[in-house]
Every structure is written in C-alpha cells, then in structure tokens.
C-alpha cells in the first residue's frame, strides 16, 4: 500500500523539557509539542451536569431533537458520508444522516485484525437498516508498521497504539476509493455522554503506570521542575495560550484558512518494521494486577501499584502529582469531567480523526462535539447516563427508533491493547522499534537514559503477548519512537 512521502514544515528541534514532561504526564497538553503544530478545533462548552433528572422521557425527546437538528445541518451542507465503526455512536450518526438524506448516505468501515467482530457485524446491520451504501476498507497488518512514521507526522503528536495508525491508513484508502471531501465521525460521543463507566479512574491508573516507567528511562534531572540549561530552546506554547476559535475540522472561525488545507507529514524513508496492532483486552478488573514491572501484586484491589508509591529518579513521589488534565492552566474548565474530556480529545481521540484525515485531503467533522449538541449532552444528569453498567444510557434510549436493539445495547469493548507483541506481523514491529530506539535516535532527545530504554525494550521483546506488563511498556516504547520520529523531522537548533 504505497503512499506519497509525507511533508512537514521545518521547525526547531523538540524541547528537552517538552519531551521529559510528555513522558511524565507533566504537561497540561501535548498538543503543542512542536512549535508549528496546528491547534485542534475542540472547545467544550463551560457547562456542568444537572444534579437530578426531572422528566427522563422529556430529556430523551429533547436529546433526540437536538441530535436530529445537529446532523441535519451537516447533511444539508452536502455531507452524506459517514465513518461507521458499528458502535452505537456511529450507528446513530449513520441512521440520522440516512433519515435526512434517504438513499444518499455512504458509510465507510474498517477491516483490520483488531476490529471488534461484533461491531463489524453491527456496521453491516446498520447499512441494511438505513439503506446506506457500505464500503469496507481493508487494512493489511503489514502496512501498519510501514506507515507508523507517516501517521506520527500527520498527527503531529505521539502515538501510543496501532489504532491511530490504522485510522491514518483508513482515511488514506477511503480517499483513494472516492470518499469525501467531508466525512462525519462519531468521535466525541463518549466524552460528552459519559460513554465509558470508570474511564476517569482507568485513565488515572494508566497515568500512574506511565509515570513509573518514564522515571526509569529519563536522565537524572528533575524532570518536573528544574529548568534545563540555557540553550535547550524550551519554546513551548504556554498552556491555555489564546488561540483563534476553530470548528471541528480546524477551520478558523475568523476566516483564517486552517481547517481544510492539506497538512502532510515530512519526507523520508520509513525504516522497515515489524507489523502489529493492538489487541482487544479484557477489563482491567479481569486481569491480574501487577506492580511497576517487578512482581505480581498479592491483592486484587491494587490496580498496577507497587508496595510503595512510584518515584522519579530524584525521589519525587509521582503518585502525588496531579493528573495532566488537572495541571494548572489558564481558563480551566469548571469540572474534572470537562477537563478530562478536553484532555483525552486533544491528546488521543482527535489527532487521528482530524489531522490524520486532513493529511489525505479529507475533512472530518464531529457532530457530537458541535456546540448545540454538546451543551445539551453535558448538562444531562449523570443518573440518566450511567445505568445498569451502561454508559450513554439516555442516548441509547433516545435513539431506539433509529438503531436496532442489538446495536444500541451492545456493550462497549475497551481496546487499550498491545501493539507489537500481539500482532500477526510481530517481527516487523520489533524491527521498527530497533530502528527508531537506537542510541543515536534516543540521544538526540537529550533527556533519555539510552541504556535503560534498550534494556526495557529487550525485556519487552521477551514477554508473551498477554503479559500484564506489556501494555504500559508498549505505550512508553511507542511514545519514545514517536518522539524520535518527530525529532528526526525537525531542525535541531544550532
């Protein structure tokens, strides 16, 4: 699956402070990792959830009405194409688009080895129900490591699992097959409708895992507070710095042409790698908890914690640090839910959806994050969203006339899986890791303990795919590889 060499505008080298803070989750946002990074167009409304539900049926009717108006506006603007994963969010989006444009909707779905089989079946079911034309985009496993570098440069930030690479390839192939120029995506529904019960607690656990591992591979400097020596060119954009308002494709609302322009990653040969993708993993409570890569914990009520709190290489207790979405920033949103939602959208969800698609000349719009719908969704009482183990309960109830029960009531499958170890082309992924996590690549980042990374990598390569230690280690190695790629495509200051 060949692709044009990506293009990126030149920039100064990555700030050592930014690299260290990213790995330690000591930045309020990684979205401005590079000084020339184009901002993402997401701004959640400053609302808080109501305390009690007065009339659930009335709330459901209002939610459906706002959803109908939101999607109709996109359809009337000429967008009849939908990214359809088969989850309830994309299913409801496809169904509503088909209601407003019967016989005109084309749905695009992804065939990759870690795609959930139930959701793929549900995507086919929704195409039949709505009369949408379904286009199945095949993504061979082998192309994922080969296009990892392209995806990193297109996303303009670090990648931590193969799903982001698959998204890049999905939009590449969809564009080649005639998609666009605008597609609708269900991204953002979980964040405004509390789609994943326990997401905040799980995210905090992953942050603790990441920090404990990062402390092992960062050089012996105070990575969280002490400034680097003069000349390190710490050119970060301050958190919360004012930026122009943009829509969900990145288009400046003041007329500046940000959103629909092509932003392609930079040229260069992609080292041949070893292929792989993340696998579907069980719920965290179903797996054996382990401490920070030393021993298996004895108690199931300690989720990946050691007998003592993790510390950095100066002895700072990492567990006492706030979560990245709680770090001080200007104009902070009024609740932790909103701050977390803003963080996860800008760090993980939207770069592949918006920037990755734009690299291929596609604009992706996210109706769930449109101001009108997000304001209503974020004001709904929690009691109508989380029920009987389901997230987004009221929305699932509201779309019952649009989405068959087997689709709207399907439980969400978490997929924070491994990448290299579980891949059908594992050897290609491991080759890619070795190529990009070499001493010279790591030394260019200035704050990495090269011997520590190489030792960790060799240990990781020996793990079985289902080992509980593999997930955190894989996230760290993929972040490091992403940073090395970004550094290789920027101009290091003289």
Protein Blocks (a to p, Z undefined) as FASTA:
>chain_A
ZZddddddddddddfklmmmmmnopafbfklmpfklccdddddddddddfbdfblmlmmm
mmmmmmmmmmmmmmmnopabdcdehpaklmmmmmmmmmmmghkaccdddddfklcfklmm
mmmmmmmmnopacddddddfklmmmmmmmmmmmnopacfbfklmmmmmmmmmmmmnogaj
bdcdfehklmmnopaghklmmmmmmmmmmmmmmmmmpccddfklpccdehklpabdcehi
acddddfkopafklpafklpccdddeddddddddddddddddfklpccddehiaccfbfk
bghiafbdcddfkopafklpccfklpccehiafbfklmmmmmmmmmmmmmmmmmmmmmno
pacddfklgmklmmmmmmpcfklmggghiahklmmmmmmmmpcfklmmpccdddbdcfkl
mpcklmlmmmmmmmmmgfklmmmnopacfklmmmmmmmmmmpcfklmklmmmmmmmmmmm
mmmmmmmmcccdZZ
